[in-house]
Amino acid sequence: MIKTIVLLLFVVQISQTTIAQEHIDKEPGFELVFSGLSIYNTETEISDFATEIHLTYWTTHKWAFGVGYTLVFEEDNKIGHEVAALVSHKPWSFLTVNTGPSISLPNSHKDTEISTYLESEFAFKIGNIHTGPTAGILVGEDFRYFGGLHISYEF
């Protein structure tokens, strides 16, 4: 039993050291993220497809700041536009958490809406490209949740 616990602690320590070393080697720089999403509004019970673009600047291996733009393809061929200010945190090399205020821009069928944006991106690294699933919520006048796939490039 004690040998198993010691072995488990050793494996955890080695994996944490490997993850930490990966973060230490990362230089500050920009990241561009494209996502294809499905957004579900719990108030109206309507799902819309969307395309999302983030541009962030990683100041350290764990923190980034940037902007996001989402083009929402609403029913009746209407288009919605949302802009977000982002703070990104990478607690582990495979997970990025984005949060910040999101503003739905007014158009012919709705007024400006300010929401709180929270999103997680799970990333599988392929060179300078990361890809994987993304999921999140928007909390404002309506409660919306979304999910989809993203692809990102660091430069």
C-alpha positions in Angstrom: 0.0 0.0 0.0 2.8 2.5 1.0 4.7 1.5 -2.2 1.7 2.3 -4.3 1.2 5.7 -2.7 4.9 6.6 -3.0 4.8 5.5 -6.7 1.7 7.6 -7.3 3.3 10.7 -5.7 6.4 10.2 -7.8 4.4 10.0 -11.0 2.4 13.1 -10.1 5.6 15.0 -9.3 7.2 14.0 -12.6 4.1 15.0 -14.6 3.9 18.4 -12.8 7.6 19.0 -13.5 7.1 18.2 -17.2 4.1 20.5 -17.5 5.9 23.3 -15.6 8.9 22.9 -17.9 6.7 23.2 -21.0 5.2 26.5 -19.6 8.7 27.9 -18.7 9.9 27.5 -22.3 6.9 29.4 -23.8 7.7 32.9 -25.0 5.2 35.7 -24.8 3.3 36.2 -28.1 0.0 36.4 -30.0 -2.5 33.6 -30.5 -5.3 33.6 -33.1 -8.3 31.2 -32.4 -11.1 30.3 -34.8 -14.2 28.4 -33.4 -17.3 26.9 -34.9 -20.1 27.0 -32.2 -23.6 26.1 -31.5 -25.3 28.5 -29.0 -28.4 27.6 -27.1 -30.6 30.2 -25.5 -32.5 28.8 -22.5 -35.1 31.6 -22.6 -36.2 31.2 -26.2 -35.1 27.5 -26.6 -33.4 28.4 -29.9 -30.0 27.2 -31.1 -27.9 29.3 -33.4 -24.7 28.6 -35.2 -21.8 31.0 -34.7 -18.2 31.6 -35.8 -15.9 33.1 -33.1 -12.5 34.7 -33.5 -10.1 35.5 -30.6 -6.9 37.4 -30.8 -4.9 37.3 -27.5 -1.5 38.3 -26.4 0.2 35.9 -23.9 2.2 38.1 -21.5 3.4 35.0 -19.6 3.0 31.3 -19.9 -0.2 31.5 -17.9 -1.9 34.8 -18.7 -3.2 36.5 -21.8 -5.4 39.5 -22.7 -7.3 40.1 -25.9 -10.5 40.6 -27.8 -13.1 38.2 -29.2 -15.6 38.7 -32.0 -18.6 36.3 -32.6 -20.7 36.3 -35.7 -24.1 34.6 -34.8 -26.2 33.2 -37.6 -29.7 33.7 -36.1 -33.0 32.4 -37.4 -34.8 34.2 -40.3 -31.4 34.9 -41.9 -30.5 37.6 -39.3 -26.9 38.1 -38.1 -25.8 39.0 -34.6 -22.5 40.5 -33.6 -20.8 40.1 -30.2 -17.6 41.6 -29.0 -15.8 40.5 -25.9 -12.8 41.8 -23.8 -10.9 38.7 -22.8 -8.7 37.6 -19.9 -7.2 34.2 -20.6 -5.6 31.8 -18.1 -3.9 28.5 -18.8 -4.0 26.5 -15.5 -2.6 23.5 -17.4 -1.0 23.2 -20.9 -4.1 21.5 -22.3 -6.7 23.9 -20.9 -7.4 27.6 -21.5 -10.1 29.5 -19.6 -11.3 32.8 -21.1 -13.5 35.3 -19.3 -14.7 38.9 -19.6 -17.6 41.1 -20.5 -19.3 40.4 -23.8 -21.4 43.0 -25.7 -24.1 42.0 -28.2 -24.3 44.8 -30.7 -27.7 46.3 -31.4 -29.4 45.5 -34.7 -32.9 45.6 -36.2 -34.4 43.0 -33.9 -32.6 43.5 -30.5 -31.0 46.1 -28.3 -27.5 46.1 -26.9 -27.0 43.3 -24.3 -24.0 43.0 -21.9 -23.2 39.6 -20.7 -20.5 37.8 -18.7 -18.5 35.4 -20.8 -16.8 32.3 -19.5 -15.3 29.7 -21.9 -13.0 26.7 -21.6 -10.8 25.4 -24.5 -9.3 22.0 -24.4 -6.2 22.0 -26.7 -4.4 19.2 -28.4 -1.0 20.5 -29.7 0.1 19.8 -33.2 3.3 22.0 -33.7 2.2 25.6 -33.4 -1.4 24.7 -33.9 -3.8 23.7 -31.1 -7.2 22.2 -31.7 -10.0 20.7 -29.6 -13.4 21.2 -28.1 -14.6 24.4 -26.5 -17.6 25.0 -24.2 -18.9 28.0 -22.3 -21.7 30.2 -21.0 -23.0 33.7 -21.5 -24.9 35.2 -18.5 -26.9 38.4 -19.2 -30.5 39.1 -19.9 -30.7 35.6 -21.2 -28.7 32.5 -20.1 -26.9 31.0 -23.1 -24.5 28.1 -23.3 -22.4 27.0 -26.2 -20.1 24.3 -27.5 -18.0 23.5 -30.5 -14.5 23.1 -31.9 -11.7 25.5 -32.1 -8.3 25.7 -33.9 -5.6 28.1 -32.9 -2.2 29.3 -34.0 0.5 30.9 -31.9 2.8 33.4 -33.5 
